[in-house]
C-alpha cells in the first residue's frame, strides 16, 4: 500500500506539469487536528512549584501541512493523492516532547454542488515518532500505523472553472479513523481518531 500511494502521488505530480488545464491541479493545505488519545501528559508548575495547568500530546492533535495533486476523472468526480506532515509538541523549562508523522493519502471526491464536495479515502502514516528534547533528549518512542480512513468535506470560496486554470481557495473539515501501536509492544495501542479543520489551495 505504501509503494502504491507514493507511486500514485508521483504520477499525479508528473501529470500536473503537462496536462491541459484544469484537468490536473496541484493541491496544498494547512490545518489543525483535534482529538486522539494522549501519548504523554503532565502538569505545568510555576517558579513556586504551584500547579498552573496540564499539558498533553495526543495522537490526533497538532498542526498539519500537505501537498499533492488532484485529477479530474469526470465533471463531478476527482481523485487526489497527497503527502503531509503533522506535528504536536510541548516545551517546558529546558525540555520538551514532539510527536511527528508523515501521512500518505488517496481520496476520491464527489462534487455535490459547484462549491461543495465530499471525499472518502485511505491513509497510511509513516515515520511516526515521539521524541524528547533538551533534558529529555534521550527519550524516543517509535510507533507503527494500522492504516486508516478519511471522510472529508470541502467548501470552495468560488466555483472551480472547467475551462481555465485559476487559483482556488477553500476550507475543509475532516474525520480520520486510525490507530497507532508502540513499536515492539503489541499491547500498546492508541486510538488516533480525530477531526481536523483547515484551509486549502488548488491550482
C-alpha positions in Angstrom: 0.0 0.0 0.0 2.8 2.4 0.9 4.5 1.9 -2.5 1.2 2.3 -4.4 0.4 5.6 -2.7 3.8 7.0 -3.3 3.7 5.9 -6.9 0.3 7.5 -7.4 1.4 10.8 -5.8 4.5 11.0 -8.1 2.4 10.1 -11.1 -0.1 12.8 -10.3 2.7 15.4 -9.8 4.1 14.5 -13.3 0.7 14.8 -14.9 0.3 18.2 -13.3 3.3 19.5 -15.1 2.0 18.5 -18.6 -1.8 18.1 -18.5 -4.1 20.6 -20.1 -5.7 22.9 -17.5 -7.6 22.3 -15.4 -7.9 18.5 -15.6 -5.0 18.2 -13.1 -4.5 20.6 -10.2 -1.7 21.0 -7.7 -3.0 20.9 -4.1 -1.8 22.3 -0.7 -3.4 22.7 2.7 -2.7 23.9 6.2 -4.8 22.9 9.2 -5.0 21.7 12.8 -6.2 18.4 14.2 -8.3 17.8 17.4 -8.6 14.6 19.2 -6.9 11.2 19.7 -5.6 9.7 22.8 -2.7 11.1 24.9 0.7 9.6 24.2 2.2 11.6 27.1 0.8 14.2 29.6 1.9 16.2 32.6 1.4 19.2 34.8 2.7 22.8 34.4 4.1 24.4 37.6 5.4 27.9 38.3 8.6 29.1 40.0 7.0 28.4 43.4 6.1 24.9 42.4 2.4 25.6 42.2 0.3 23.8 39.6 -0.8 26.1 36.8 -2.4 23.7 34.4 -1.9 20.5 32.5 -0.4 19.5 29.1 -0.6 16.6 26.8 0.5 15.3 23.4 -2.2 13.4 21.5 -2.3 11.1 18.6 -4.6 13.3 16.6 -3.7 16.8 17.8 -1.4 19.3 16.2 -0.6 21.3 13.1 -1.0 19.9 9.5 0.5 20.7 6.1 0.1 18.7 2.9 1.0 18.8 -0.8 -0.4 16.7 -3.6 -2.2 16.5 -6.9 -5.9 16.3 -7.8 -7.0 14.6 -11.0 -10.5 15.2 -12.5 -12.0 12.0 -13.8 -15.4 13.4 -14.7 -17.1 16.7 -14.2 -18.2 15.6 -10.7 -15.5 13.1 -9.6 -11.8 13.6 -8.9 -9.1 11.6 -7.3 -6.4 13.1 -5.1 -3.1 11.8 -3.8 -1.2 13.8 -1.1 1.7 13.6 1.4 1.7 15.6 4.6 3.5 16.4 7.8 1.7 16.5 11.1 3.2 17.5 14.5 2.3 18.3 18.1 4.8 19.5 20.6 5.3 20.9 24.1 8.2 22.9 25.5 9.0 23.4 29.2 12.0 24.5 31.2 14.8 23.3 29.0 13.0 20.2 27.9 10.2 19.1 25.7 8.5 16.5 23.5 7.5 16.4 19.8 5.2 13.9 18.1 5.6 13.9 14.3 4.3 11.8 11.5 4.1 11.7 7.7 0.7 10.7 6.3 0.1 9.5 2.7 -3.5 9.7 1.5 -5.5 8.7 -1.6 -9.0 10.2 -1.7 -11.9 10.2 -4.1 -14.1 13.3 -4.2 -17.7 13.8 -5.5 -19.0 17.3 -6.2 -22.4 17.7 -4.5 -22.6 21.3 -5.8 -20.2 23.6 -7.6 -18.7 24.8 -4.4 -19.1 21.8 -2.1 -17.8 18.3 -2.4 -17.4 15.2 -0.2 -14.4 12.8 -0.1 -13.7 9.3 1.1 -10.3 7.7 1.1 -7.5 5.7 2.7 -4.5 6.9 4.7 -1.2 5.4 5.8 1.2 7.2 8.2 5.0 6.8 8.1 7.9 8.0 10.3 5.8 8.2 13.5 8.0 9.3 16.4 7.6 10.8 19.9 11.0 12.5 20.5 12.3 14.2 23.7 14.5 17.3 23.5 16.7 19.2 25.9 16.8 17.4 29.2 14.7 14.7 27.7 16.9 14.2 24.6 17.4 10.5 25.2 13.8 9.6 25.1 12.5 8.3 21.8 9.4 6.2 21.0 8.6 4.9 17.6 5.0 3.9 16.5 3.5 1.9 13.7 0.3 2.8 12.0 -2.6 0.4 11.3 -3.8 2.2 8.1 -6.9 4.4 8.3 -9.8 6.0 6.6 -10.6 9.7 5.8 -14.1 11.3 5.4 -13.8 15.0 4.3 -16.0 17.8 3.2 -14.5 20.7 1.2 -16.1 24.1 0.5 -14.6 26.4 -2.2 -14.9 30.2 -1.8 -15.5 30.5 -5.5 -16.8 27.9 -8.1 -14.0 26.0 -9.8 -13.5 26.8 -13.5 -13.8 23.9 -16.1 -12.2 26.0 -18.9 -9.2 27.8 -17.4 -6.6 27.3 -14.7 -7.2 29.7 -11.8 -6.2 29.6 -8.2 -8.8 28.1 -5.9 -9.2 28.7 -2.2 -11.4 27.0 0.3 -11.7 25.3 3.7 -12.1 21.7 4.8 -13.4 19.7 7.7 -12.4 16.0 8.0 -12.7 13.0 10.2 -9.8 10.5 10.4 -10.2 6.9 11.7 -6.9 5.3 12.7 -4.8 3.9 15.5 -1.1 3.7 16.5 0.9 0.9 18.1 4.1 1.4 20.0 6.8 -0.5 18.0 7.7 -3.9 19.5 4.9 -3.7 22.1 1.8 -5.5 20.7 -0.5 -4.5 23.5 0.4 -0.7 23.5 -2.2 0.6 21.1 -3.5 4.2 20.9 -6.7 5.4 19.3 -5.8 8.1 16.7 -9.4 9.0 15.7 -9.7 12.8 15.3 -11.2 15.8 13.5 -9.3 18.4 11.5 -10.1 21.8 10.2 -8.1 23.9 7.7 -7.6 26.0 4.6 -6.8 24.6 1.2 -5.4 25.8 -2.1 -5.7 24.4 -5.7 -4.0 25.5 -8.9 
